[in-house]
């Protein structure tokens, strides 16, 4: 439903087709919103008229005509108009392609001046869109970097031109209100053509006005500055109309730009439009010709030999594509001679350094952070490049020496880290009594520590190939880790309050849930592909091994008698609630063959379901399950944690429970073969332990002790060779120890072979 007239808020549904996501911008004639097409599940941009102008029927007609004309512009470098419709409040709105990327204005601010090849590529795309518009009789009137968006594509960077037809509508609006008599003009003063600056409008402007504005854009891309600078808007308009632009060589004398390119920019900035390129296509042709001239000059310039002084012919380029217009004074000779002995020395240094790192990791069993390894390689390359290879004099030599000192300090830091971890390992082993170690293999520390969560890690789950690990924290974030390198692939955003996660059997999709939403995301990027909104409060989530069913357990809503919902996958179609669970469902598990679904409820029951038919097969009364359980192979037994008895195996047929050991446990995981149970607990101010228990005999096979103060989640890798434990880091920050860290969510990986 729409809110009050003129206000579209987040979540507003327009004509039953579009859900408003956010407001993108606001102008005098209306506003632009990002919206989701409910049927296509695709984003669109909606441009709606403001209440102030919608009361003018003539202007509304022109608004619709401009939208129809703009829709005729079918070009890959122009934003496409899909449709024009009328909202429930009577306001017309335009449905457009949603463009996501970086504005050219922001790129210039962050990286300007831009390389000549990139400038030419972007300008040719924009000019191509303008040529298509001019052929339809459309003049943009407001070409500027803010109206050009750059989108990354698999084939390269694609430019999109925004707001065709908007400037013309503004002109018509001002004409009706007689504001033009006061000297008001339409456009952006920094990029306005002389014709616009002198007050010409409508049919008095043609496509060459856009080419002038495009020349201003190209000038700014090459230099990082505008062709005219003034303190007032009036002075700026007068400069466009009467003053010649500042030569590029004066604005940026430090850049040696191709004369063919700069000459073409100055032609676009001619005061007389007859002196500019005749059309956008002519501009493209001349730009391509200028590029070919630059390439020809670059091929004919001989390469300066090492040890040879710089001359006009051999000038070192300060821009990716350059052409020396005037001779450059010869510089003092400098020792640039490359010696192959220096190159071999650099390679020997790099190889020796990496060999030493490998020895530290392999022989001492210390897993050093991947980022430190990358920094070490970069440091070695920097020293080799600056100091050993080129042997430059003066300041450059001192830079090389400083980098060498920093590299030596980095090596010392790595060795100190290795020694510290070894000492911690020996200390933790010394704290164990003989009775604790008798007959039990103890491994410490873990092979890798994954840090990044602000709070306790409540769930961990491996991907089906074991290469990725998802960790869910009580800080409402999900991180996807690369298991081999210990690096974060991405942190899931746009899904606050995520509390559960699983992977699709095809290994392509990550399924996550918050209180009311189930989100299907691309596993490689984390970007959302589909969102299912439920009316219930989600507590548990389970995907069948064959990928056909998704089970969702929830809290009871007021008046609700069913709290277990089944969805068909991958269509995301609800099969409805399974009747029988009247209390909240907090744990779910499928059998290995997907023929059985088990659910645990707050009424101290475990129910077994046939997911294919949705029928209840058996109800098992169990006193106070802890959240989480698993079905053993065969589907006749399940394992969970019982109060005061710890981990236990329950026979589904008889309901009898066999305790595996008597101890407190907070989390557990069952190995893929169903033979080993990993159990984690919680200890105050001391390392938490993880015990690996043989399910058949109930004996402890192995004990893992690490720097957890609590183990809240456990998961085996699909091949059973790795165990992931999630919880809270042990201890508190020590102000006297810079290396100490405050408690936070951590994940540890353990090798089990």
Residue pairs with C-beta under 8 A, 6 or more apart in sequence:
1 12
1 13
2 8
2 12
2 14
2 87
2 88
2 89
3 9
3 12
5 51
5 89
6 50
6 51
6 89
6 91
8 14
8 20
8 23
8 31
8 33
8 48
9 20
10 20
10 21
10 22
11 19
11 20
12 19
12 20
13 19
13 20
13 38
14 20
14 35
14 46
14 87
14 88
14 93
15 85
15 87
15 88
16 38
17 37
17 38
17 39
18 35
18 36
18 37
18 38
18 44
18 46
18 95
19 35
19 36
19 38
20 33
20 34
20 35
20 46
21 33
21 34
21 35
21 36
21 43
22 33
22 34
23 31
23 32
23 33
23 34
24 32
24 33
24 34
24 45
25 31
25 32
26 32
27 50
28 50
28 170
29 49
29 50
29 53
29 166
29 169
29 170
29 173
30 47
30 48
30 49
30 50
30 53
31 47
31 48
31 50
32 45
32 46
32 47
32 48
33 45
33 46
33 48
34 43
34 44
34 45
34 98
35 43
35 44
35 45
35 46
36 42
36 43
36 44
37 43
37 44
41 530
42 98
43 98
43 100
44 82
44 95
44 96
44 97
44 98
45 79
45 95
45 96
45 97
45 98
45 99
46 93
46 94
46 95
46 96
47 93
47 94
47 96
48 87
48 91
48 92
48 93
48 94
49 60
49 63
49 91
49 92
49 93
51 91
53 59
53 60
53 173
54 60
54 90
54 91
54 92
56 176
58 176
59 169
59 172
59 173
59 176
60 92
62 169
62 172
63 92
63 169
64 84
64 92
66 165
66 166
66 168
66 169
67 81
67 84
67 92
67 94
67 165
68 84
69 136
69 138
69 165
70 81
70 138
70 164
70 165
71 80
71 81
71 82
71 83
71 84
72 136
73 80
73 81
73 129
73 132
73 133
73 136
73 138
73 164
74 80
74 132
75 128
75 129
75 132
75 133
76 158
77 125
77 126
77 128
77 129
77 158
77 159
77 160
77 161
78 129
78 132
78 133
78 160
78 161
78 164
79 96
79 97
79 99
79 160
79 161
79 162
79 163
79 164
80 96
80 97
81 94
81 95
81 96
81 97
82 95
82 96
82 97
83 94
83 95
84 92
84 93
84 94
84 95
85 92
85 93
85 95
86 92
86 93
87 93
99 149
99 151
99 160
99 162
100 151
101 149
101 150
101 151
101 152
101 160
102 149
102 150
103 145
103 146
103 148
103 149
103 150
104 122
104 145
104 146
104 148
104 149
104 150
104 159
104 217
104 221
105 144
105 145
105 146
105 148
107 114
107 145
107 150
108 114
108 145
108 220
108 221
108 224
112 220
112 221
112 223
112 224
113 221
113 222
113 223
113 224
113 252
113 255
114 221
114 222
115 319
115 320
115 321
116 222
116 257
116 258
116 261
116 294
116 319
116 320
116 321
117 291
117 320
117 321
118 157
119 218
119 221
119 222
119 261
120 261
120 287
120 290
120 291
121 156
121 157
122 148
122 150
122 157
122 159
122 221
123 214
123 217
123 218
123 221
123 283
123 287
124 284
124 287
124 288
125 158
125 159
126 143
126 148
126 159
126 161
126 214
126 217
127 211
127 214
127 280
127 281
127 283
127 284
127 287
128 280
128 284
129 159
129 161
130 140
130 143
130 161
130 207
130 210
130 211
130 214
130 280
131 207
131 279
131 280
131 281
131 284
133 139
133 140
133 164
133 207
134 206
134 207
134 210
134 279
134 280
138 164
138 165
139 168
139 205
139 206
139 207
139 209
139 210
140 147
140 161
140 163
140 164
140 167
140 210
140 213
141 167
141 168
141 171
141 186
141 187
141 196
141 205
141 209
141 210
142 163
142 166
142 167
142 186
142 187
142 188
142 191
142 213
143 161
143 191
143 210
143 213
143 214
143 217
144 188
144 190
144 191
144 213
144 216
144 217
145 217
145 220
145 221
146 188
147 161
147 162
147 163
148 159
148 160
148 161
148 162
148 217
149 159
149 160
149 162
150 157
150 158
150 159
150 160
151 157
151 158
151 159
151 160
152 158
167 186
167 187
168 202
170 186
171 186
171 201
171 202
174 180
174 184
174 186
175 201
180 199
180 201
183 199
185 192
185 196
185 197
185 199
185 237
186 196
186 201
187 193
187 196
187 213
189 197
189 233
189 236
189 237
189 240
190 216
190 226
190 228
190 236
191 213
191 216
191 217
192 213
192 237
192 240
193 205
193 208
193 209
193 210
193 212
193 213
193 240
193 273
194 212
194 240
194 241
194 242
194 271
194 273
195 204
195 205
195 209
195 273
196 205
196 209
196 240
197 237
197 238
197 240
197 241
198 241
206 273
207 279
207 280
208 273
208 276
208 277
208 278
208 279
209 273
210 280
211 268
211 276
211 277
211 280
211 283
212 268
212 269
212 270
212 273
212 276
214 268
214 280
214 283
215 227
215 265
215 266
215 267
215 268
215 269
215 276
216 226
216 227
216 269
218 265
218 268
219 225
219 226
219 227
219 245
219 248
219 265
219 269
220 226
220 227
222 248
222 252
222 255
222 257
222 261
222 262
222 265
223 248
223 251
223 252
223 255
224 252
225 251
225 252
227 245
227 246
227 269
228 236
228 239
228 240
228 243
228 245
228 246
230 236
230 238
230 239
241 271
242 271
244 271
245 266
245 269
247 266
248 255
248 257
248 262
248 265
248 266
249 257
249 262
249 325
254 318
255 318
255 319
256 315
256 317
256 318
256 319
256 322
256 323
256 324
256 325
257 319
257 322
257 323
258 290
258 293
258 294
258 297
258 321
258 322
258 323
259 323
259 325
260 289
260 290
260 293
260 294
260 323
261 287
261 290
261 291
261 294
263 290
264 277
264 283
264 286
264 287
264 290
267 275
267 276
267 277
268 276
268 277
268 283
270 276
277 283
277 286
294 321
294 323
295 321
297 323
298 321
298 322
298 323
301 313
301 314
302 313
302 314
303 314
304 310
304 311
304 314
304 316
306 336
306 337
306 338
307 333
307 335
307 336
307 337
308 314
308 336
309 330
309 331
309 332
309 333
309 334
310 316
310 328
310 330
310 331
311 327
311 328
311 330
312 324
312 326
312 327
312 328
313 324
315 322
315 324
315 328
334 392
334 393
335 391
335 392
335 393
336 390
336 392
338 389
338 390
342 388
342 389
342 391
343 389
345 388
346 384
346 385
346 388
346 389
349 380
349 383
349 384
349 388
350 377
350 380
350 381
350 384
353 376
353 380
353 411
354 376
354 377
356 411
357 368
357 373
357 376
357 414
360 366
360 368
360 414
360 415
360 418
361 367
361 368
364 418
364 422
366 417
366 418
366 421
366 422
367 447
367 448
367 449
367 486
368 414
368 417
368 418
369 486
370 485
370 486
370 487
371 487
372 410
372 414
372 417
375 410
376 407
376 410
376 411
376 414
379 403
379 406
379 407
379 410
380 407
382 403
382 407
383 400
383 403
383 404
383 407
386 392
386 396
386 399
386 400
386 403
387 397
387 399
387 400
387 401
387 403
387 404
388 400
390 396
391 397
392 400
420 739
421 445
424 445
425 444
425 445
428 444
428 445
428 687
428 705
429 442
429 444
432 442
432 705
436 442
436 703
440 700
440 701
440 702
440 703
441 701
441 702
441 703
442 702
442 703
442 704
442 705
443 702
443 703
443 704
443 705
443 750
444 704
444 705
444 706
445 706
445 707
446 704
446 706
446 725
446 748
446 749
446 750
447 749
447 750
447 751
448 486
448 748
448 749
449 486
449 707
449 746
449 747
449 748
449 749
450 469
450 471
450 479
450 481
450 486
450 746
450 747
450 748
450 749
451 729
451 741
451 744
451 746
452 479
452 488
452 491
452 745
453 471
453 473
453 475
453 477
453 479
453 744
453 745
453 746
453 747
454 473
454 475
454 477
454 744
454 745
455 473
455 474
455 475
455 728
455 744
455 745
456 473
456 474
456 710
456 712
456 726
456 727
456 728
456 745
457 471
457 472
457 473
457 474
457 712
457 713
457 726
457 727
457 728
457 745
457 746
457 747
458 472
458 473
458 474
458 499
458 712
458 713
458 726
459 470
459 471
459 472
459 499
459 500
459 501
459 713
459 726
460 469
460 470
460 471
460 472
460 713
460 714
460 715
460 724
460 725
460 726
460 747
461 469
461 470
461 501
461 502
461 503
461 715
462 468
462 469
462 483
462 503
462 715
462 716
462 717
462 718
462 722
462 724
463 469
463 470
463 503
463 507
463 523
464 503
464 505
464 507
464 718
465 507
465 718
466 483
466 717
466 718
466 719
466 722
467 482
467 483
467 484
468 480
468 481
468 482
468 483
468 489
468 523
469 480
469 481
469 483
469 715
469 724
469 747
469 749
470 478
470 479
470 480
470 481
470 501
470 503
470 510
471 478
471 479
471 481
471 724
471 726
471 745
471 747
472 478
472 498
472 499
472 500
472 501
472 713
473 479
473 745
474 745
475 745
476 496
476 497
476 498
476 499
477 491
477 492
477 498
478 491
478 492
478 495
478 498
478 501
478 512
479 488
479 490
479 491
479 492
480 488
480 489
480 490
480 491
480 492
480 510
480 523
480 526
481 487
481 488
481 489
481 747
482 488
482 489
483 717
483 722
483 749
486 749
489 526
490 525
490 526
491 526
492 498
492 510
492 512
492 521
492 526
493 526
494 528
495 512
495 514
495 517
495 519
495 528
496 514
497 514
497 515
498 512
498 513
498 514
499 513
499 514
499 515
499 538
499 539
500 512
500 513
500 538
500 540
500 541
501 510
501 511
501 512
501 513
501 541
502 510
502 511
502 541
502 542
502 543
503 509
503 510
503 511
503 523
503 543
504 510
504 511
504 520
504 523
504 543
504 547
504 569
504 570
505 543
505 545
505 546
505 547
506 547
507 523
508 522
508 523
509 520
509 521
509 522
509 523
509 529
509 570
510 520
510 521
510 522
510 523
510 526
511 518
511 519
511 520
511 521
511 541
511 543
511 550
512 518
512 519
512 521
513 519
513 538
513 541
513 552
514 538
515 537
515 538
516 533
516 534
516 535
516 536
516 537
516 538
517 531
517 532
517 533
517 534
517 538
518 531
518 532
518 534
518 538
518 541
518 550
518 552
518 567
519 528
519 530
519 531
519 532
520 528
520 529
520 530
520 531
520 532
520 572
521 527
521 528
521 529
522 529
530 572
532 567
532 572
534 552
534 554
534 565
535 557
536 552
536 554
536 555
536 557
536 560
536 563
536 565
537 554
537 555
537 557
538 552
538 553
538 554
539 553
539 554
539 555
539 584
539 585
539 586
540 551
540 552
540 553
540 554
540 585
540 586
540 587
540 588
540 599
540 627
541 550
541 551
541 552
541 553
541 588
542 550
542 551
542 588
542 589
542 590
542 597
543 549
543 550
543 551
543 569
543 590
544 550
544 551
544 569
544 590
544 594
544 597
544 611
545 590
545 592
545 593
545 594
546 593
546 594
547 569
547 570
548 568
548 569
548 594
548 611
549 566
549 567
549 568
549 569
549 590
549 594
549 597
549 611
550 566
550 567
550 569
551 564
551 565
551 566
551 567
551 588
551 590
551 597
551 599
551 611
552 564
552 565
552 566
552 567
553 563
553 564
553 581
553 584
553 585
553 586
553 587
553 588
553 599
554 563
554 564
554 565
554 584
554 585
555 563
555 584
556 563
556 582
556 583
556 584
561 579
561 582
562 577
562 578
562 579
562 580
562 581
562 582
563 577
563 581
563 582
563 583
563 584
563 585
563 601
564 577
564 578
564 580
564 581
564 585
564 588
564 599
564 609
565 574
565 575
565 576
565 577
565 578
566 574
566 575
566 576
566 577
566 578
566 597
566 611
566 614
567 573
567 574
567 575
568 574
568 575
575 614
576 614
578 609
578 614
578 616
579 616
580 607
580 616
580 619
581 599
581 601
581 607
582 601
582 603
583 601
583 602
583 603
584 601
584 602
585 599
585 600
585 601
585 602
586 600
586 601
586 602
586 627
587 599
587 600
587 625
587 627
587 628
587 629
587 640
588 597
588 598
588 599
588 600
589 597
589 598
589 629
589 630
589 631
589 638
590 596
590 597
590 598
590 611
590 631
591 597
591 598
591 631
591 635
592 631
592 633
592 635
593 635
594 611
595 610
595 611
595 612
595 635
596 608
596 609
596 610
596 611
596 617
596 631
596 635
597 608
597 609
597 610
597 611
598 606
598 607
598 608
598 609
598 629
598 631
598 638
599 606
599 607
599 609
600 606
600 622
600 625
600 627
600 629
600 640
601 607
604 621
604 622
604 623
604 624
604 625
605 619
605 620
605 621
605 622
606 619
606 620
606 622
606 625
606 629
606 638
606 650
606 652
607 616
607 618
607 619
607 620
608 616
608 617
608 618
608 619
608 620
608 652
609 615
609 616
609 617
610 617
618 652
620 650
620 652
620 655
621 655
622 640
622 642
622 650
622 655
622 657
623 642
623 643
624 642
624 643
625 640
625 641
625 642
626 640
626 641
626 642
626 643
626 665
628 640
628 641
628 667
628 668
629 638
629 639
629 640
630 638
630 639
630 640
630 669
630 670
631 637
631 638
632 638
632 639
632 649
632 670
632 674
632 695
633 673
633 674
635 652
636 651
636 652
636 653
637 649
637 650
637 651
637 652
638 649
638 650
638 652
639 647
639 648
639 649
639 650
639 668
639 670
639 677
639 695
640 647
640 648
640 650
640 668
641 647
641 648
641 665
641 666
641 668
641 679
642 648
642 657
642 659
644 662
645 657
645 659
645 662
646 659
646 660
646 661
646 662
646 663
646 664
646 665
646 679
647 659
647 660
647 661
647 665
647 668
647 677
647 679
647 693
648 657
648 658
648 659
648 660
649 657
649 658
649 660
649 695
650 656
650 657
650 658
651 657
651 658
658 698
659 698
660 677
660 679
660 693
660 695
660 698
661 679
661 691
661 693
661 698
661 700
663 679
663 681
664 681
664 682
665 679
665 680
665 681
666 680
666 681
666 682
666 710
666 711
666 712
667 679
667 680
667 681
667 711
667 712
667 713
667 714
668 677
668 678
668 679
668 680
668 714
669 677
669 678
669 714
669 715
669 716
669 723
670 676
670 677
670 678
670 695
670 716
671 677
671 678
671 716
671 720
672 716
672 718
672 719
672 720
673 720
674 695
675 694
675 695
675 696
676 692
676 693
676 694
676 695
676 701
676 716
676 720
677 692
677 693
677 695
678 690
678 691
678 692
678 693
678 714
678 716
678 723
679 690
679 691
679 693
679 714
680 688
680 689
680 690
680 708
680 710
680 711
680 712
680 713
680 714
680 725
680 727
681 688
681 689
681 710
681 711
682 688
682 709
682 710
682 711
682 712
683 689
683 709
683 710
684 709
685 709
685 730
685 731
686 709
686 730
687 705
687 706
687 707
687 708
687 709
687 730
688 705
688 706
688 708
688 709
688 710
688 711
688 727
688 730
689 703
689 704
689 705
690 703
690 704
690 705
690 706
690 711
690 714
690 723
690 725
690 750
691 700
691 702
691 703
691 704
692 700
692 701
692 702
692 703
692 704
692 723
692 752
693 699
693 700
693 701
694 700
694 701
702 752
704 723
704 725
704 750
706 725
706 748
706 750
707 729
707 730
707 731
707 746
707 748
708 725
708 727
708 728
708 729
708 730
708 746
708 748
709 727
709 728
709 729
709 730
709 731
709 743
710 727
710 728
711 725
711 726
711 727
712 726
712 727
712 728
713 725
713 726
713 727
714 723
714 724
714 725
714 726
715 723
715 724
716 722
716 723
716 724
717 723
717 724
720 752
721 751
721 752
721 753
722 749
722 750
722 751
722 752
723 749
723 750
723 752
724 747
724 748
724 749
724 750
725 747
725 748
725 750
726 745
726 746
726 747
727 745
727 746
728 743
728 744
728 745
728 746
729 741
729 742
729 743
729 744
729 745
729 746
730 743
731 740
731 743
732 742
732 743
733 740
733 741
733 742
734 740
